[in-house]
């Protein structure tokens, strides 16, 4: 209402100024001061209107923050928010299989970051498992941040734009470039030459006012000298300023976020350490980034025609290059630390938001380093499924029982179980709460072979793509503790080769100490439990056929599945089989 009211008054004032100006020009009445008063009121109202628009934008963004949070609580979040598709690597050993990025992904559920630094940090945590020490440090930080709702709101509305596009890689590169530009010498020289140029111009104007003859020679000489200096330094100036135009977008918002983080009182030691890194240079990071933003605006103004006219007499580009080089010399070494600290704080805020919105999800417990790799979950569910549709299961493997061989019919829940275990492991080893009543696991890497396809462009068949991924997983298992998730292992080949190949692969994985789950439609593979007694255990899902319709309870049971629904599914869609 304020916005509409102020806008209407501005329009009325503008029309009044036009009418009053025409009337004064025609009649000389009233005094021209009335016109000045109206113009002053119009300018003042424009300033007030700008503040109202800024407040309106802030309120709208705060409301949007809570709407998104409510949507996540009510499981209506899919399809809204950053998908993180820019971070997706098709060759990653589990990102595509576990829906880490993309529409309806774990990144989309978790991401509340506004800067590229925060999003990159979150994506890195989702694709690389952390150490137990690092994860435990994050737990205390996430617990504290979960309750800081005011802080999260302030950070969500800081600055004037929703998305902050400052490029951290380009900013780091610019800050780290070593340019041979002696600003300590050039700065006083440039200021002296600019002062002489302004003095010469002033002398010419004063002499013209006094005598009617302007003495332009000193000013012209100063222009020649200044132009020669600009010409000599043009390449060095370009190197000082080069690349900055692609890195400085929304730096004012970055400075605002940093300032708010600097003002907050944190109790968690990890958050305190991150906050201290924002003071590494002796100056607050927010002040320094704000100063850089001002210099970047001045750099952007070089393209203005008026500034271009003033460039030579005032040595504008030289003085700007000196200021930027001075900033880089003083604060450049701290930029990487600032950006890393900001990125980690934003990623922790994402996990804090998730924890606040899912209060029933606990933090996991971790097995000791001297224990064999293990995974034991009570009532584990898939975090990307709506709570009303999520069927939870108790799952335990590891120690002596390294692999669960999951059999079951189509659509019975085998793949969902694998994704639930993999996704919760990713959450656990990034420092987030997990979708389970209780989870105790070892710190392992994660690898999967689930969602693979052939490639016409690469000339790769489905089977070749699968065995290539399996080879990568087997190689990883030799490097340390590994959680493996194989869905329909070796489904692209015949029964004999599948049986022989699966036995060899499982044997190697068991020897390397890997743990995990393998699903199959081929009941012949369930004999692997006899081939590796105690190491491989059969479990299954089953279905019911009632009144010609199939139903599933998605409950994990011990042993080998004894039912099959393939023929019934084909009949249900009208195939004559």
BABAMAR-827930 format. One record per residue (C-alpha): y, z, x; residue in one letter. Coordinates in pm, 1 decimal, m for minus. Example, Ala and Ser with C-alpha at 12.3 -4.5 7.8 and 13.67 -1.06 7.14 Angstrom:
BEGIN
      north         up       east   code
     m450.0      780.0     1230.0      A
     m106.0      714.0     1367.0      S
This chain:
BEGIN
      north         up       east   code
        0.0        0.0        0.0      X
      236.6       81.2      286.1      X
      157.4     m255.3      443.2      X
      230.3     m447.3      121.8      X
      544.4     m246.3       42.9      X
      685.9     m284.3      394.1      X
      606.0     m656.8      398.7      X
      786.4     m712.0       70.5      X
     1093.1     m517.5      190.0      X
     1099.6     m728.4      508.5      X
     1097.2    m1047.5      304.0      X
     1379.1     m909.7       85.0      X
     1582.4     m810.4      390.9      X
     1533.0    m1153.0      547.5      X
     1658.1    m1325.0      232.0      X
     1950.0    m1081.4      216.9      X
     2043.6    m1169.0      575.7      X
     2044.1    m1540.2      491.4      X
     2256.9    m1492.9      178.9      X
     2493.7    m1247.9      349.0      X
     2536.8    m1476.0      647.5      X
     2616.6    m1771.4      420.9      X
     2861.0    m1564.0      213.9      X
     3041.3    m1422.3      519.5      X
     3069.2    m1770.2      670.9      X
     3217.0    m1901.5      346.0      X
     3451.4    m1619.4      243.4      X
     3486.3    m1398.1      551.2      X
     3391.5    m1101.4      337.8      X
     3241.0     m844.7      380.4      X
     3257.4     m739.6      742.4      X
     3016.2     m899.8      988.7      X
     2899.8     m547.0     1068.1      X
     2706.7     m550.8      740.8      X
     2516.7     m850.3      869.9      X
     2443.8     m664.9     1195.2      X
     2327.0     m359.2     1001.3      X
     2087.1     m570.7      794.6      X
     1953.9     m741.4     1107.2      X
     1904.6     m400.3     1275.2      X
     1723.1     m269.9      968.5      X
     1500.5     m579.9      972.1      X
     1406.2     m522.1     1338.6      X
     1342.1     m151.1     1278.3      X
     1127.1     m231.4      976.6      X
      932.5     m486.7     1184.1      X
      850.7     m213.1     1436.5      X
      745.1       23.8     1157.9      X
      537.2     m252.1      997.0      X
      357.4     m316.5     1324.5      X
      265.6       51.6     1346.8      X
      140.5       46.5      988.0      X
      m73.9     m259.5     1059.9      X
     m217.2      m89.5     1366.8      X
     m296.6      224.6     1166.9      X
     m450.8       11.9      890.6      X
     m670.7     m169.7     1142.7      X
     m778.0      161.7     1297.3      X
     m868.1      306.0      957.0      X
    m1066.5       m5.6      864.4      X
    m1261.4        7.5     1190.3      X
    m1333.1      379.7     1145.2      X
    m1460.9      312.8      792.4      X
    m1676.3       28.1      924.3      X
    m1823.6      267.2     1184.5      X
    m1944.7      502.2      912.4      X
    m2066.5      221.3      688.4      X
    m2283.5       92.8      972.5      X
    m2413.8      445.2     1035.7      X
    m2503.5      495.8      669.4      X
    m2673.6      155.1      665.5      X
    m2887.9      259.9      963.5      X
    m2979.0      590.2      796.2      X
    m3077.3      402.5      479.4      X
    m3271.2      135.0      675.4      X
    m3027.3     m141.9      576.9      X
    m2913.3     m213.3      932.0      X
    m3116.2     m528.1     1009.6      X
    m2898.4     m838.4     1031.9      X
    m2576.6     m651.5     1118.6      X
    m2453.8     m581.7     1469.0      X
    m2499.7     m723.8     1816.8      X
    m2847.8     m870.6     1865.0      X
    m2834.6     m863.8     2246.2      X
    m2974.4    m1216.6     2252.6      X
    m2771.0    m1286.0     2567.2      X
    m2993.2    m1039.9     2755.7      X
    m3325.2    m1189.9     2647.0      X
    m3548.3    m1315.6     2926.9      X
    m3841.5    m1527.0     2799.1      X
    m4042.6    m1430.2     3108.2      X
    m4004.7    m1055.4     3058.0      X
    m4340.1     m879.6     3026.2      X
    m4268.6     m712.4     2690.6      X
    m3915.7     m784.0     2559.2      X
    m4023.2    m1072.5     2335.8      X
    m4343.7     m899.6     2222.1      X
    m4176.6     m572.6     2118.5      X
    m3862.2     m715.5     1952.5      X
    m3630.3     m566.5     2212.7      X
    m3360.3     m829.3     2151.8      X
    m3276.7    m1058.5     1863.0      X
    m3231.3    m1021.3     1487.9      X
    m3377.6     m694.1     1360.9      X
    m3441.9     m579.1     1717.6      X
    m3437.1     m242.6     1891.1      X
    m3112.7     m341.3     2065.7      X
    m2949.0     m417.7     1731.1      X
    m3059.7      m79.7     1595.6      X
    m2935.1      117.2     1896.1      X
    m2623.6      m67.8     2010.4      X
    m2297.9      104.4     1924.7      X
    m2133.0        1.0     2253.5      X
    m1810.8     m199.0     2248.7      X
    m1780.7     m302.2     2612.5      X
    m1998.0     m542.1     2806.4      X
    m2064.6     m261.5     3051.5      X
    m2219.1      m45.0     2782.2      X
    m2425.0     m327.9     2637.1      X
    m2553.9     m433.3     2978.9      X
    m2649.8      m73.9     3059.4      X
    m2831.6      m34.2     2727.6      X
    m3014.9     m364.5     2778.2      X
    m3117.8     m255.3     3128.5      X
    m3259.4       73.1     2998.2      X
    m3452.9     m116.2     2731.5      X
    m3615.8     m348.0     2983.9      X
    m3669.0     m113.1     3281.1      X
    m3839.2      225.4     3250.9      X
    m3659.0      523.7     3398.7      X
    m3799.4      806.2     3606.3      X
    m3885.9     1137.1     3439.1      X
    m3599.9     1315.0     3618.8      X
    m3346.9     1055.0     3502.1      X
    m3480.4     1065.0     3145.7      X
    m3465.8     1445.4     3128.6      X
    m3104.2     1438.4     3247.5      X
    m3027.1     1193.2     2968.8      X
    m3189.8     1422.1     2711.3      X
    m2929.7     1697.3     2757.5      X
    m2649.2     1439.8     2755.5      X
    m2779.6     1271.0     2438.7      X
    m2820.0     1606.8     2264.1      X
    m2458.0     1696.2     2337.5      X
    m2320.1     1355.8     2244.1      X
    m2515.9     1346.7     1916.7      X
    m2294.7     1622.0     1774.6      X
    m1965.7     1474.1     1900.9      X
    m1887.0     1269.3     1593.1      X
    m1509.4     1281.1     1652.0      X
    m1554.1     1148.1     2005.0      X
    m1767.5      858.8     1882.1      X
    m1509.9      774.1     1614.6      X
    m1221.9      786.1     1863.5      X
    m1406.7      554.2     2100.4      X
    m1492.2      315.5     1816.3      X
    m1125.7      268.7     1721.3      X
     m967.5      276.1     2069.2      X
     m770.8      m38.1     2152.3      X
     m672.9     m318.2     1920.1      X
     m990.2     m529.5     1908.5      X
    m1345.9     m465.8     1792.8      X
    m1522.8     m644.4     2078.7      X
    m1410.5     m577.3     2434.3      X
    m1472.8     m887.7     2643.5      X
    m1366.3     m767.0     2987.0      X
    m1625.4     m917.4     3220.4      X
    m1757.7     m643.5     3453.6      X
    m1923.8     m885.2     3697.4      X
    m1607.2    m1090.5     3744.8      X
    m1394.2     m776.2     3764.6      X
    m1621.7     m634.9     4035.7      X
    m1611.6     m964.1     4223.3      X
    m1232.0     m982.6     4206.4      X
    m1192.3     m620.3     4315.5      X
    m1430.0     m670.3     4608.2      X
    m1283.8     m992.8     4748.7      X
    m1119.1     m950.5     5086.9      X
     m810.4    m1176.1     5098.9      X
     m598.8    m1205.0     5414.8      X
     m272.9    m1117.2     5239.8      X
      m52.0     m857.7     5409.6      X
      134.2     m719.1     5108.2      X
      275.7     m430.2     5312.3      X
      483.0     m678.1     5512.4      X
      541.0     m939.2     5242.6      X
      650.2     m699.1     4969.2      X
      976.3     m577.5     5134.1      X
     1048.6     m930.0     5257.1      X
     1001.8    m1072.0     4906.2      X
     1218.9     m799.7     4751.8      X
     1493.1     m862.4     5009.9      X
     1489.5    m1240.0     4957.5      X
     1493.7    m1194.6     4578.3      X
     1785.6     m951.2     4605.9      X
     1976.0    m1195.6     4828.3      X
     1911.2    m1474.2     4577.9      X
     2039.2    m1262.1     4287.4      X
     2340.0    m1152.2     4496.4      X
     2422.8    m1512.4     4587.6      X
     2405.2    m1615.0     4220.7      X
     2625.4    m1319.2     4123.2      X
     2878.3    m1413.8     4392.1      X
     2891.8    m1770.7     4262.5      X
     2951.7    m1648.6     3905.6      X
     3219.9    m1397.3     4009.2      X
     3398.9    m1652.8     4226.3      X
     3402.4    m1898.4     3936.5      X
     3541.8    m1632.1     3701.9      X
     3819.8    m1540.7     3946.3      X
     3920.7    m1874.7     4094.6      X
     3762.2    m2134.6     3870.7      X
     3558.7    m2265.6     4166.4      X
     3197.6    m2155.2     4210.8      X
     3065.2    m2112.6     4563.9      X
     2703.2    m2225.6     4522.9      X
     2606.9    m2281.4     4886.0      X
     2453.9    m1934.2     4951.1      X
     2251.9    m1951.6     4628.6      X
     2122.1    m2300.6     4708.3      X
     2026.3    m2188.1     5058.4      X
     1841.1    m1889.3     4914.4      X
     1652.4    m2121.3     4677.8      X
     1549.3    m2339.7     4970.6      X
     1428.1    m2040.3     5171.8      X
     1246.8    m1885.8     4873.9      X
     1089.7    m2219.2     4779.6      X
      965.9    m2262.5     5136.7      X
      810.8    m1910.4     5126.8      X
      637.2    m1984.0     4793.8      X
      508.3    m2315.1     4933.2      X
      369.1    m2153.0     5247.5      X
      195.7    m1873.6     5054.8      X
       70.3    m2081.3     4758.4      X
     m295.4    m2089.7     4868.3      X
     m309.5    m1718.7     4951.6      X
     m144.3    m1636.9     4618.7      X
     m407.6    m1842.9     4439.3      X
     m682.1    m1653.3     4620.7      X
     m527.8    m1316.9     4528.8      X
     m493.4    m1410.6     4162.8      X
     m801.8    m1633.6     4141.7      X
    m1073.3    m1524.6     3897.7      X
     m865.1    m1249.2     3741.7      X
     m782.5    m1448.5     3429.6      X
    m1153.4    m1450.5     3333.6      X
    m1202.2    m1077.4     3388.0      X
     m902.3     m900.6     3234.8      X
     m961.1     m955.1     2860.1      X
     m905.2     m633.4     2656.4      X
     m841.5     m416.5     2960.3      X
     m599.9     m211.0     2749.1      X
     m894.3     m113.9     2525.4      X
    m1106.1      m29.5     2830.9      X
     m823.4      195.1     2953.2      X
     m801.4      363.2     2610.9      X
    m1176.3      434.3     2606.2      X
    m1165.6      569.0     2961.7      X
     m870.7      794.2     2875.4      X
    m1055.6      942.3     2577.9      X
    m1366.1     1006.9     2790.5      X
    m1153.1     1169.1     3061.2      X
    m1002.3     1409.7     2805.4      X
    m1332.6     1527.2     2659.4      X
    m1488.9     1857.7     2768.6      X
    m1856.9     1807.5     2850.3      X
    m2118.5     2076.2     2906.7      X
    m2413.6     1860.3     3014.7      X
    m2422.4     1831.6     3397.1      X
    m2501.2     1459.7     3382.4      X
    m2195.2     1391.5     3165.7      X
    m1980.0     1601.5     3396.2      X
    m2095.9     1397.0     3695.9      X
    m2016.0     1072.4     3515.6      X
    m1673.8     1205.8     3419.0      X
    m1603.2     1302.9     3779.9      X
    m1679.3      946.5     3889.4      X
    m1381.1      836.3     3678.7      X
    m1159.4     1031.9     3921.1      X
    m1315.8      900.7     4241.6      X
     m997.6      740.8     4374.3      X
     m774.5     1045.6     4319.3      X
     m621.4      879.5     4013.6      X
     m763.9      867.2     3662.9      X
     m954.1      545.7     3602.6      X
     m768.6      497.4     3273.3      X
     m431.3      496.6     3451.3      X
     m549.9      250.4     3715.0      X
     m709.7       11.8     3464.0      X
     m398.4       37.5     3247.1      X
     m185.0      m53.4     3547.7      X
     m411.9     m350.1     3619.5      X
     m379.0     m459.9     3256.4      X
        1.7     m462.6     3294.3      X
      m22.8     m668.5     3611.8      X
     m261.9     m908.6     3437.3      X
      m12.8     m953.6     3155.4      X
      252.5    m1034.9     3415.6      X
       12.1    m1283.4     3572.2      X
      m46.5    m1442.1     3232.5      X
      329.4    m1474.2     3183.0      X
      351.6    m1704.4     3488.0      X
      267.8    m1989.9     3252.7      X
      583.4    m1918.9     3050.7      X
      858.3    m2177.1     3112.0      X
     1129.8    m1913.9     3158.2      X
      920.0    m1727.9     3416.4      X
      847.5    m2053.8     3595.8      X
     1222.8    m2113.5     3626.8      X
     1263.1    m1766.3     3775.9      X
      962.8    m1796.5     4007.3      X
     1149.1    m1933.9     4309.9      X
     1473.7    m1731.1     4296.4      X
     1291.4    m1403.2     4227.1      X
      972.0    m1487.4     4422.4      X
      789.4    m1377.8     4106.6      X
      443.8    m1500.7     4205.5      X
      475.9    m1355.6     4556.6      X
      579.5    m1013.0     4428.8      X
      304.9    m1018.7     4164.7      X
       46.1    m1110.2     4428.6      X
      172.3     m821.4     4644.1      X
      137.8     m578.3     4353.1      X
     m212.8     m698.7     4269.2      X
     m323.3     m692.5     4632.3      X
     m184.7     m339.5     4665.6      X
     m380.3     m237.8     4352.9      X
     m695.3     m397.0     4490.4      X
     m657.5     m228.6     4828.7      X
     m607.1      116.8     4671.3      X
     m848.0      103.3     4376.8      X
    m1079.0     m192.9     4436.0      X
    m1354.9       13.9     4602.9      X
    m1366.1      242.3     4295.1      X
    m1394.6      m30.8     4031.0      X
    m1773.8      m63.5     4045.4      X
    m1815.5      314.3     4008.2      X
    m1577.4      324.9     3711.6      X
    m1752.2       41.7     3532.9      X
    m2097.5      187.3     3601.4      X
    m1991.5      530.3     3472.4      X
    m1834.6      376.9     3160.9      X
    m2143.9      164.9     3095.9      X
    m2377.9      462.5     3129.8      X
    m2160.3      681.7     2906.8      X
    m2155.6      415.6     2637.0      X
    m2532.8      371.6     2658.6      X
    m2576.0      749.7     2625.2      X
    m2343.2      741.4     2324.1      X
    m2569.6      477.2     2168.0      X
    m2867.1      710.3     2209.5      X
    m2659.8     1003.6     2083.5      X
    m2570.4      808.1     1770.8      X
    m2937.4      721.2     1714.5      X
    m3037.1     1086.0     1761.1      X
    m2770.7     1204.3     1514.2      X
    m2880.5      952.9     1251.8      X
    m3253.7     1033.1     1298.1      X
    m3264.6     1413.3     1322.5      X
    m3640.7     1427.0     1254.2      X
    m3721.6     1217.7     1562.7      X
    m3796.2     1446.2     1861.3      X
    m3762.0     1386.2     2231.3      X
    m4096.9     1317.4     2399.3      X
    m4278.0     1543.3     2642.9      X
    m4395.1     1413.3     2979.5      X
    m4722.4     1466.5     3161.1      X
    m4706.5     1601.4     3514.0      X
    m4718.6     1369.5     3815.8      X
    m5057.7     1506.6     3918.1      X
    m5216.2     1419.6     3581.8      X
    m5391.8     1093.4     3502.5      X
    m5181.6      849.8     3295.3      X
    m5204.0      936.5     2926.2      X
    m5048.8      880.3     2584.5      X
    m5094.5     1121.0     2293.6      X
    m4895.2     1083.4     1970.8      X
    m4903.6     1265.2     1639.9      X
    m4782.9     1067.9     1336.1      X
    m4638.7      782.8     1538.9      X
    m4459.5      505.2     1350.7      X
    m4266.5      188.3     1423.4      X
    m3892.5      266.0     1458.4      X
    m3789.4      m77.5     1328.9      X
    m3976.1      m37.8      998.6      X
    m3805.9      127.7      698.6      X
    m3924.6      487.1      662.7      X
    m4054.6      420.8      310.9      X
    m4291.5      149.3      437.9      X
    m4386.7      300.7      772.7      X
    m4745.5      428.4      785.3      X
    m4795.6      671.5     1070.8      X
    m5107.6      728.5     1278.5      X
    m5235.3      973.7     1538.0      X
    m5316.6      791.4     1861.1      X
    m5446.2      928.4     2191.4      X
    m5575.5      757.1     2503.5      X
    m5556.8      803.4     2877.3      X
    m5731.1     1034.6     3117.2      X
    m6099.3      938.0     3102.1      X
    m6051.8      716.7     2793.9      X
    m5823.8      450.6     2935.4      X
    m5843.0      175.0     2673.4      X
    m5870.8      170.6     2294.5      X
    m6035.9     m150.1     2169.1      X
    m5887.5     m206.9     1822.7      X
    m6084.0     m423.8     1581.9      X
    m5988.2     m510.7     1227.7      X
    m5926.0     m789.9      985.4      X
    m5615.7     m998.6      941.4      X
    m5299.5     m816.8      829.9      X
    m5466.1     m475.7      867.3      X
    m5204.1     m334.5     1108.2      X
    m5341.0     m395.4     1458.7      X
    m5031.7     m573.4     1594.0      X
    m4795.6     m325.2     1428.9      X
    m4977.8      m36.4     1596.4      X
    m4940.8     m201.9     1936.4      X
    m4570.5     m258.0     1877.1      X
    m4522.4       97.6     1751.5      X
    m4679.7      237.2     2069.4      X
    m4490.7       m2.9     2296.7      X
    m4153.6       44.0     2127.9      X
    m4179.9      422.9     2126.4      X
    m4276.6      417.5     2494.0      X
    m3964.8      212.2     2565.9      X
    m3755.3      463.9     2368.8      X
    m3918.3      756.9     2546.8      X
    m3860.5      617.5     2895.4      X
    m3495.7      531.3     2831.3      X
    m3410.4      884.7     2716.6      X
    m3407.5      836.5     2338.6      X
    m3586.5     1027.7     2061.4      X
    m3911.3      871.5     1938.8      X
    m4048.5      789.8     1594.0      X
    m4330.9     1045.2     1593.1      X
    m4395.6     1402.9     1500.5      X
    m4489.6     1466.5     1862.7      X
    m4538.1     1245.6     2167.5      X
    m4663.4     1337.8     2511.4      X
    m4694.8     1059.7     2765.5      X
    m4692.2      974.0     3133.4      X
    m4413.2      779.8     3297.4      X
    m4558.0      428.1     3308.8      X
    m4435.7       75.4     3317.9      X
    m4499.7     m131.5     3003.6      X
    m4654.4     m479.1     2982.9      X
    m4774.3     m679.8     2683.4      X
    m4940.3    m1006.1     2589.1      X
    m4882.7    m1049.9     2217.9      X
    m4635.1    m1309.3     2101.2      X
    m4707.1    m1615.8     2314.7      X
    m4685.7    m1984.9     2228.4      X
    m4741.6    m2320.9     2388.0      X
    m4454.5    m2527.2     2525.8      X
    m4433.6    m2903.9     2490.1      X
    m4138.8    m2920.7     2730.7      X
    m4320.6    m2722.5     3000.3      X
    m4655.5    m2886.9     2929.8      X
    m4816.8    m2544.4     2878.7      X
    m5091.8    m2472.7     2624.4      X
    m5115.7    m2143.8     2435.7      X
    m5420.3    m2042.0     2637.7      X
    m5252.4    m2119.8     2968.1      X
    m4943.1    m1924.2     2861.0      X
    m5166.8    m1629.7     2770.2      X
    m5366.4    m1620.2     3092.7      X
    m5044.2    m1659.7     3293.7      X
    m4903.7    m1352.6     3121.8      X
    m5230.2    m1162.3     3168.7      X
    m5222.3    m1245.3     3539.3      X
    m4872.5    m1101.1     3559.7      X
    m4987.0     m785.5     3379.1      X
    m5289.4     m745.6     3608.1      X
    m5064.2     m779.4     3913.2      X
    m4831.6     m511.4     3771.0      X
    m5124.6     m276.2     3715.7      X
    m5187.0     m275.0     4091.0      X
    m4831.7     m150.1     4155.2      X
    m4850.3      178.3     3965.4      X
    m4923.7      342.0     3628.3      X
    m4910.2       81.1     3352.6      X
    m4934.7       80.2     2973.3      X
    m5093.4     m248.4     2860.5      X
    m5080.2     m395.7     2509.4      X
    m5303.0     m701.9     2450.5      X
    m5312.0     m854.7     2103.9      X
    m5612.4    m1080.3     2029.5      X
    m5706.9    m1112.1     2394.4      X
    m5806.9    m1463.8     2509.3      X
    m5800.6    m1601.3     2154.4      X
    m5735.8    m1951.5     2284.6      X
    m6081.6    m2012.2     2428.5      X
    m6444.7    m2014.9     2317.2      X
    m6652.7    m1703.4     2244.8      X
    m6851.4    m1711.5     2569.4      X
    m6546.3    m1751.1     2793.2      X
    m6360.5    m1490.1     2590.0      X
    m6638.1    m1238.4     2636.7      X
    m6674.8    m1303.9     3008.1      X
    m6300.8    m1320.7     3073.6      X
    m6217.6    m1009.4     2872.9      X
    m6481.5     m807.0     3055.8      X
    m6345.2     m911.8     3394.3      X
    m5984.7     m841.1     3295.5      X
    m6062.3     m500.7     3147.3      X
    m6271.7     m408.4     3449.9      X
    m5979.7     m486.6     3684.0      X
    m5730.7     m296.7     3468.6      X
    m5957.7        7.6     3451.6      X
    m6003.4        0.9     3828.2      X
    m5624.2      m11.1     3874.2      X
    m5579.1      291.4     3647.3      X
    m5404.2      114.3     3359.0      X
    m5413.5      257.6     3007.0      X
    m5345.9       93.7     2674.4      X
    m5477.3      m95.6     2372.5      X
    m5657.6     m426.4     2325.5      X
    m5703.1     m581.5     1980.6      X
    m5953.7     m845.6     1880.6      X
    m6096.7    m1034.7     1585.5      X
    m6409.1    m1113.3     1784.4      X
    m6655.4     m832.2     1716.7      X
    m6856.8     m941.5     2019.4      X
    m6582.0     m791.0     2236.7      X
    m6645.5     m447.3     2087.3      X
    m6952.1     m437.6     2314.8      X
    m6708.6     m365.5     2600.6      X
    m6728.9       m0.8     2493.4      X
    m7097.8       m9.4     2590.5      X
    m7019.0     m190.2     2915.7      X
    m6759.3       73.9     3011.9      X
    m6878.3      391.0     2837.7      X
    m6610.6      655.0     2798.6      X
    m6349.0      430.3     2957.8      X
    m6324.9      197.3     2655.6      X
    m6347.5      336.4     2301.0      X
    m6368.0      140.5     1974.6      X
    m6125.3      211.4     1690.4      X
    m6044.1       m2.4     1386.7      X
    m5843.1      m74.0     1074.6      X
    m6008.7     m172.5      751.1      X
    m5921.3     m313.1      408.4      X
    m6044.5     m291.1       52.0      X
    m6124.8     m575.2     m186.9      X
    m6053.1     m467.2     m542.5      X
    m6047.6     m705.5     m840.4      X
    m6028.4    m1001.7     m606.6      X
    m5724.2     m863.3     m422.3      X
    m5707.5     m720.7      m74.7      X
    m5534.6     m391.7       m2.0      X
    m5469.2     m214.4      325.5      X
    m5401.7      150.2      405.3      X
    m5305.4       82.9      771.7      X
    m5493.8      394.1      887.4      X
    m5657.5      399.0     1227.6      X
    m6023.3      500.3     1227.0      X
    m6290.4      555.5     1489.9      X
    m6562.8      299.2     1556.1      X
    m6599.7      m74.3     1495.4      X
    m6471.6     m245.0     1180.0      X
    m6748.9     m335.4      935.4      X
    m6552.8     m556.4      695.6      X
    m6388.0     m897.9      716.4      X
    m6124.0    m1062.2      501.0      X
    m6080.5    m1406.6      652.4      X
    m6275.0    m1591.6      382.6      X
    m6111.3    m1391.3      104.6      X
    m5764.6    m1467.2      240.4      X
    m5845.5    m1839.9      248.6      X
    m5970.4    m1824.4     m109.6      X
    m5661.2    m1631.4     m219.6      X
    m5435.8    m1924.8     m128.9      X
    m5657.2    m2181.8     m301.3      X
    m5878.8    m2311.9      m20.5      X
    m6227.8    m2413.3     m135.6      X
    m6442.5    m2220.7      112.7      X
